Amino acid sequence: MPDFKLSFQEEVRRLARKEVKAASETIAAQQKTIRELTKRIDALEKKQATAVPVVVENKPADVPADAGKLRFSPKTIQILRKKYGISQKAVAAIFGVTPFTVSHWELGKNRPRPNQIATLKSLMKLGKRQFGVILAEKAPAEFAAKKEAAKKAKPAKKAKAPKAAKTVKATKKAKAPKATKKVAAPAPTVATDKVISVKPN
């Protein structure tokens, strides 16, 4: 029994030493990585301190050259919505703004950015199918609702009535037999009862 106890204790110590050694190696590797990252950070900070500052002009990339000349009227948004039958929510999804902003555009309380005005002009030139592709991408819920409403509004096609079978031409009416001519009966002879008497001389 004492031998078993001693061997068990020795095994526990061996496993503990093994775990400690593995943990020490992991810690050493992490410390090495931290030292390398610290050196890189120091080098980048020194490089940034000696670099010449560059002024970048804050100009949207998609703004056309004549953006300042673009005109905007609040009625344009109303015309767009009426043309394609969409809501303010759909317009907001296309332009990446809130419906509240679109409402202000329509009321003339606010003005879209130059690049948004250019996009608006382009949308007005599209056909309904081309606009439908954009609407399906930007506002799929609105596109699906419009499609469903169009199906309901479309009258169902009337079933074609079966063609009536061709009637057989009626046979020609048989000619009625000609009435036979009535033959006049001979006039009846009148019998005379008178007796002719001869007088003697």
Phi, psi and omega in degrees: 000313178300326180295319179298319181295317180294318180295323179294316179297320179295322179293322179295318179297320181296315179294322179296318179297322180295316179295319180296319180296316179296318179295323179295320179295320178296317180296320180296320179295318179295320178297322178296317179297319179297319179296319180295318179294323178297319178297319181294320179297317179299319181295319180293322179295320177295320181293321180292325181293328182269351183286150178275127180295137181249127179271121180255126180285127182277084181231126180301142184287332186263013179279124180291163183295328181260032184297327182291341182269352182291133179259152180224137175233138178304334180292339181298319179295319179295320179295319179299314182295320181291323182296317184256358177064048183240164181266173177296328180296320179293318178299319179297321180294323180293319183269355179072034178234185179266156176302330177299320179294318179297320177299320178293326176297314182294326181277354180078013179279340182217165183232134177296162176289161181304318181292330178287325176294319178298319178296320179299317178298321180292321181295326181293338182270352184280155172278172183294325179291316179296320178292326179299325178296316179295318181296321179295329180279316186273322182226074184299326180295316179295320180297316180295321179295318179296320181294319180293320179295323179294323179294319181291325182286336183286122181293144180290142180292132179290136180290133181292131179289139180298140182295133180292139180295141181296127180282140179285132181300134179296139179293151181299136180297134179293138180292133178294139180299141181291139179293134180287141180289132178286125179275127182294128180289145179296143182297135182291140179281137182268120179278133181257134180264000183287135179254130181276122179262141179250122180277138176286150177286000000 
